[in-house]
Amino acid sequence: MTRPITLFTGQWADLPFEEVCELAAGWGYDGLEIACWGDHLDVWQAAEDDSYVKSKLDLLEQHGLQVWAISNHLKGQAVCDDPIDERHRGILPDRIWGDGDPEGVRQRAAEEMKMTARAAQRLGVRTVVGFTGSSIWKYVAMFPPATAEMVEAGYRDFADRWHPILDVFDECGVRFAHEVHPSEIAYDYWTTVATLEAIGHRDAFGLNWDPSHMVWQDLDPVAFLWDFRDRIYHVDCKDTKKQLGNGRNGRLSSHLPWADPRRGWDFVSTGHGDVPWEQCFRMLNAIGYDGPISVEWEDAGMDRLRGAPEALEFVRAHAFDAPEAAFDAAFSSTD
């Protein structure tokens, strides 16, 4: 069950796609999880222009890389979010933002996600990773308390907006892997349960497992893998270091920037944080996950040109195969 190890290009979108290919290939990655921003992938071009698709695939092949997943977090975020404001203006292209009317932004973002499914199909990719946004994340502080009806309306809004998108995913033979993440409709264990129920457990909607967002919420990423084992469509490797215990740093991070030591947690390079990686990889073996292991390198305290190859080395050492293959080979040998 040797799984490919890929590099998510979202944190590298300031560089030309060709340069990222050169870097990843030079470090020894097997492929890329391609972000749909920067010049890395334009889903409208990919869905409509054969030569554009060929140019991307040729570039990957030239560097000995493959692609198993593409990611469109930024546009997916705008499908359900409320409010839509200047934060979204900073992450969305003009064609999605338009005149900034919130409902118009949501509708255009939904069309973008449909085109993402078509782009994935054209690239020969079966999985799209991303966010959904949420109209009820704004209620998470719980004061004034949100009513049950308000929360239920948020899940209905998610389902109403995502069912038509997922219809296109079904048409294209592509799956959506939602990244369980604060600010999304599913951000922890029980909201994941509620989200899957809201969407009717349809096969087109699964999960991108990223343990970093679970650890700082005190969720068990290993148990999460087991409980949602039939929905783990993609895996991102990112680590988190909790910085609690001094009586000052709070878990919600106090509006402080990345890498500020006063935060209650921060992202760190893979293997340097609190994610129980060995147990996680053992559980991935146990549930039979055979897809890519994608390094989402995000550490504001370390140079990425050092951190990305270091992360690859760590994952290669820990993402070991399940023992059954070796046992089968041993017992099938005859003298």
N, C-alpha and C positions, 0 to 999 in steps of 0.2 A: 504494500500500500504506500509506496514511496510517493509523497505528495510534492507537487511543485511549490517552490517558494518564490513569491512575487514581491514587487515593490509597488506600493500605492503611490501614484504620482501627484496626489492632491497637494502635498507639501512641497512639491517641486515645480508647480505650475508657473513660477516666475522664470523658469528656464525653458528654452525651446524643446519640443518633444524629442527631436533627434539627439540633443545633448543628454537628456535623461536616459535615452536608450543606450548611449555610449557609456554613461556612468554605470548603469545597472548591469550591463553586460560585462563590463570590466571588473566589477566586484564579484560576479558569479551568480547573479540572480537568474532564475529560470524564465521569468517573464514579468509583465507589468499588470497591475490593476489600474486601468487608465481612467483618469479623472476627465470629466466632460467640461473642462474650463481651461483657461489659458489657450495655447494653441494645440493642446494635447488631443482633444477630440471635439469636433462640432457635430452634434447629433443630426442636425438637419442636413448638412452636407453628406454625412455618412449614410443617411437614409435615402438620399436622392441621387448621389453621384458615385457611379461605379469607380471612376478614376481616383476619387478621394479615398475610398475604402482600400483600393489596391495600393495606393501610396503608403498608407499606414501599415498594412500587412507586409508590404515589401520592406519597409524600414525595420520592422520587428524581425523579419527573417534575416535581413542583412546582419543584424547583431545577435542572431541566435536566440531570440526571445519569442515567447508566445503570450497570448492574452486569453484568460479564462473568465474575466469579469471586467465590466466597466462601471464607473460610479458617477452618479449625478446627485450628490447630496444637496448642492446649493439650490437647484431648481425644485427638487422635491420638498425642500423646507418651506417653500412659498405656497405649496398646494393648500395647506390647511391653516397656516399661521394666522393668528389674530392677536395683536394688531400686525398689520403690514406697515413698516415705517422706514426711517432712514437706515436702519441696520440692513434691511433687505436691499435697499438701493445700492449699498456698498458691495453686495455679492452677486447681484443679478445683472445680466446684460440689458442693453436698451430694449431689445425686442421683447423681453419679459416684463421689464418695468413699465414701458410705455409712458402713459401720463401719470402713473403712480396711483391710479384709482385701485383700492385694495382688492375688490372683487375681480377687476380686470387682470390684476397681477396673478391672482390665484388661478383664473381660467387659463391664462397663457402658460403658466407654470405646468398646469395639468397637461396641456397639449405638448409641451416640451418632454414630459415624462413618457407620453405615448410615442413620441418620435425616438426617445431613447431606447425603447423596446425594439423599434424597427431598425435602429442603428445597430443594436446588439445582434439582431438576427443577421444583418448583412455582414457583420464581422465574424460570424460563426461563434458568437458568445452566447452562453445560455443564462448568465446571471447578471443582473443589474443591482448594484449596491446603492443604498441611499437613505435619505431621511424622508419623513412624511409631513413634518410640521405638526402643529397641534393648536386647536382653538382653545384648549383648556389648560395648557401649561401655565398660563398667566394666573391660574387659581391655585398653583401648587403651594403657596405660602399658607393658604387656608384661613386667612383672616382679611376682611370679613369672610366667614365660612361660606363655601360654595354649597349650594343645595345638590341633592342627588340628581334632580332634574337637569341642572346645569351641566353636570358631569356627563350624564347620559346623552345629552344633546351634543356634547363634544365628540363622543364616539359615533353617534349617528352621522354627524357632519363628516368625520373621517371616512366612514363607510360610503356615504353618498358620493364623496369626491374621488375615492380611490377605486370603487368598483368599475367605473367606465375605463379608467387607466388600465386596470388589471385585465379587462376584456381584451385590450390590445395586446397585452403581454401573452395572454392565452393564444391569441391568433398567431403570434410570432413564435410560439414555443419557447418563451423566455420567462424566467422567474424573477421576482423582486425580492431582494434580501434587505429587509429594514434593519438599520443599525439601532439597536436598543440604546438610548442615549438621552440624557437630560435635555429638555425642550421638545422632545418628540411625543407622539401619542402613546408609544410604549417606551418607558424610560427605566422601569425596574421590573421585578418579577410579576407583581399582580397586575400592573398595567399591561404587561405583555399578554397575560391570560385574557384580560378584557379586550385587548385589541384583536387577538385571534378570534374571539367570540364575535366581536362586532363585524368582522370581515367574513364571517361564516366559515372559517378554517379553509378557505379555498386554497388550492394547491399553488396558485401563482404567487401567493404572499407567504414569505418565510422570513428568516432572521439572518442578519450578519452578527456574528458573535465577536464582540470586542470586550475583553475582560476589564480593560482599564476603567470603563465607566461604571462597572459593577463594584470594583474593589473599594473605591472611595465612598460608595453608598453603603458599604458593609454587606453587600450581597455575595453569595457564594458562586463564583463563575463556574466551578466544577459541577455543582448540583444543577445549575442552570442548563448546562450542556445535556445532562441526563434527562431532565424533565421536558426539555424542548427538542429532544434528539431528532424527531422527524421533521423539524423546521429549520435546522442549521444548514443554510444554503451556502454560506460563505464564512470565512474566518479571517479576521484582522488581528494582528499582533501589535498591541501597544501596551506599555506598562504605566503604572501609577505608583507614586510614592506618597503615602499619607504623612503629613507633617503636623499631627495633632499632639496633644499632651503637654503643651507648655502653658495652657490656660489662656492663650491669646488667639491662636489660629483656629478659625472656624471652618467647618466642613463646607459651608457655602462660599468661602473664599473672599468675602468682603469687597467685591468688585475690584480686586487687585489684579494686575496683569500677570501673564504667564511668568514663571520662574521667580516671582517675588517671594522671598523667604517667609513673609507674613501670611501667605496662603495656607489653608489647611491641607492642601494636596496639590500635586502637580504631576504632569506627564514627565517621565524620564525614559532614557533609552532602555530597550528591552533587556531584561535580566537584572536591572539595577533597582527595581521597585518591589512592590508587595504582591504582585500577581504570582500565585503558586504554579509556575509554568510546568513543572514536571507532572503534577497531578492533572493539569489541564490537558497536556498532550496524551497522557494515559487515557483520559476520558474520551478524547477525540478518537483514539484507537478503539475504545470500547463501543462507541456508538457507530463505528464504521465510517466516519467522515473521511472521504478520499479526495476532497477538492483542494484548491490551493490554500496555502498558508501565506497570507499577505502581510508584509511588514508595513505598518503605518507609522513611519518614524516621525516622532514629534517631541522634541526635547529642546526647550528654549535655552537650556544651560549648557548645551554641547554643540560643537560644530557638526553639521549634518554630513559633511564629507568624511568625517571620522565615524559618526554614529551609525550611518546606514550599513556600511560593510561590517561593523562590529555586531550589529543586530542580526545580519545574515549568518554570521559565524555562530552566534548564540542559538538561533533557531535551528540551524543544521545539526547542532550538537544535541538538541533537546527534542526535536520533532521526529523521534525514532519510530520505526515501524513496529506494529504489534508483533508479538512473538509467534503467533500462530503460523505465519508464513514460514518462519525458520523451522518450527516444529514439524510442519507438514513436509518440508523438504527433507528433513532428517529421517522421518519415519517412512518416507516413500523411497528412500535409497535402498538398494539391494546389493548384496555382495556378489 
